[in-house]
Amino acid sequence: MRTELPVLPELRLDIPRPDVAEAAATAAVLGDPVRAGILALLRSGPHCVCEMAAALGERQNNVSNHLARLRRAGLVRASRHMVDARWVYYERAEPACAAALDRLGSLLR
């Protein structure tokens, strides 16, 4: 079934420009498969870099670089192991992830 689009009598050249800067920046951060994979892994709880690298089939330094980008975006946070401070565990920053979802959703609603 084909839906016909309405024909408008004249062009509407006064349409305001939409503010999509935050949504586009969020999409750019999430658009990388490694970063998206990291966020998917962290749904199940905190993980260290070595666990994520193994699960994603990536080198640890590559995962660390992507984690740094996610941290700058506020989507993940890090904490050191309470017994052995050499180990850093990452988890999702759920309020920031919910806000990112809202920003992306605002484009598609």
N, C-alpha and C positions, 0 to 999 in steps of 0.2 A: 504494500500500500504506500503510495507516494502522497506526501503532504505538500500542498502548495504554499509557498511563502507569500506573505502579504505584499502587495505593491503599494509603496508609499507615494503620495502625490509630489513630494519634494524631498530633497536631501536634507538631512539633519546634521548640519555642520557645527552645531553648538553643543555637542555631547561632551560632558566633562571627562577629562582624562582620568582613568581609574588609578588608584594608588595601589600598585602591586609590588612595590619594592621589597617589603618584608616577605611576602609569599615567594617571590622569585629568589630571594637570598636563601630562604629555607629549602626551596626545591633544589638549588644548586648544591647545598650541603648534603641533602638526602639523595641526590641523583647519582652518586657514585655507588657502584655495587658493593664495594668493600665496606663503606660507611653504613649503607643500608643493612648489610649482613651483620655488622657489629651491633646495631640497634636491635635487630631481630634476635641475636644471641642473648643480649642483655635482658630480654623480656623474661627469661627464666631466672634472673638474679645475677649477682656479681660474678665476674670472671677476671682472671689475670690475662695478660697479653699472650702468654704462651698457649693458654687454652683456646683463645680466640684465633690465634694464628693457625693452630692445628685444625680447628673446625673449618676455617675459611680457606685453607690451603695457601696461605700467604706467609711471607717472611715476617718475623716479629718486628723488625724495624719499620716495615711498611704498615703494619697494623698500628704501631705506636704513632706514626705520623698521622694516620687517619683519626686515631683517638684524640690527638692534639687538636685537630680541626673540630671534632665534635665537642671537645671541652670548651674551645673558644666560642662555639655557638651556644654553649650552655646546655647541651642535650645529654651529656654524661658528666659524671663526677668521679673522682678517684679517692681512695683511702688506702692507707698502708695497713698491712697485716698487724694485728695487735702483738703477736709474739715475735715475728721476724719482719722487721721494717723494710727489708729488701724487697718484699713482695708488695706490689701495688694491685689493688683490685678495682675494677671499674663497674659502675652501675648506671642505669638510666636515671636522669633527672626527670621524673615523671611529670611534674608541673610544666616543665619546659617542653617536654614531648607533647603534652596535651595542647599547649599553646601553638606549637608548630603544626599540629593536626588541624587546629582551628584556622590558622593562616592559610594552609593549603585548601582546606574545605571551603573557605570563603571564595576561592576562585571557581569552584565547581558547583556551588549551590545556586 
